[in-house]
Amino acid sequence: MYMTIFAYNYFIGSPISTYGETLVLMIQNFALCLLLWKYNKKSIGYQISTTTMFAVFAGCVYITTEPFYWVLITWSITCSCLSKVPQIYTNFMLGHTGVLSIITSLMQVVGGLVRFLTVLNEVTDKLAITANGTALLLNIFILVQIVLFRRKTKQVMEENQKKKIS
């Protein structure tokens, strides 16, 4: 996802201040993958196939031409929704948020708000604004759920703790 955000903004000429962090996040994710491979002892075949898929995806992103730049940012919006909507739905159905942290969620909202305001201030591209706005709204929704469901979450977590002890 970070690769498509970076590529889209780079290709359309957005200021680096609106997307530069995605390069850092992409490198961090790559480093995390390497550490996971090292400590989970994944097979060489798995590592080669994963690396090959990444290289093919990166190649496709690199050769994307201007009429198709919108696909890159649309992929980002889709990934945001696919990563958050199931969590939002599950929270709603359960009536609690489980182990979700209010601090982590608050940091995601604040970071997303700063990113959204930066993009809104520096870019006129509607897709870039939509992508950042979508991510922000989804994070706000989860934060609101954490606040609204806090009593039920506390009760469920205490019950789970009692089950572990007995």
Residue pairs with C-beta under 8 A, 6 or more apart in sequence:
1 75
1 76
1 79
1 80
2 22
2 23
2 25
2 26
2 29
3 26
3 57
3 58
3 61
4 61
4 72
4 73
4 75
4 76
5 19
5 22
5 72
5 73
5 76
5 131
6 19
6 22
6 23
6 26
7 61
7 62
7 64
7 72
8 69
8 72
8 73
8 76
8 127
8 128
9 18
9 19
9 22
9 123
9 128
10 19
11 64
11 66
11 69
11 72
12 69
12 125
12 128
14 119
14 122
14 123
14 125
14 128
15 122
15 123
17 118
17 122
18 115
18 118
18 119
18 122
18 123
18 128
21 115
33 50
36 42
37 47
61 72
64 71
64 72
70 127
73 127
73 128
73 130
73 131
74 127
76 131
77 130
77 131
77 134
80 131
80 134
80 135
80 138
81 134
81 138
84 138
84 139
84 141
84 142
85 138
87 100
87 142
88 138
88 141
88 142
88 145
91 97
91 98
91 100
91 142
91 145
91 149
92 145
94 156
95 149
95 152
96 149
96 152
96 153
96 155
96 156
97 142
97 145
97 146
97 149
97 150
97 153
98 153
98 156
98 157
99 157
100 142
100 146
102 143
102 146
102 147
102 150
105 139
105 142
105 143
105 146
106 143
108 139
108 142
108 143
109 136
109 139
109 140
109 143
112 132
112 135
112 136
112 139
112 140
113 136
115 132
115 135
115 136
116 129
116 132
116 133
116 135
116 136
119 128
119 129
119 132
120 129
120 132
123 129
146 153
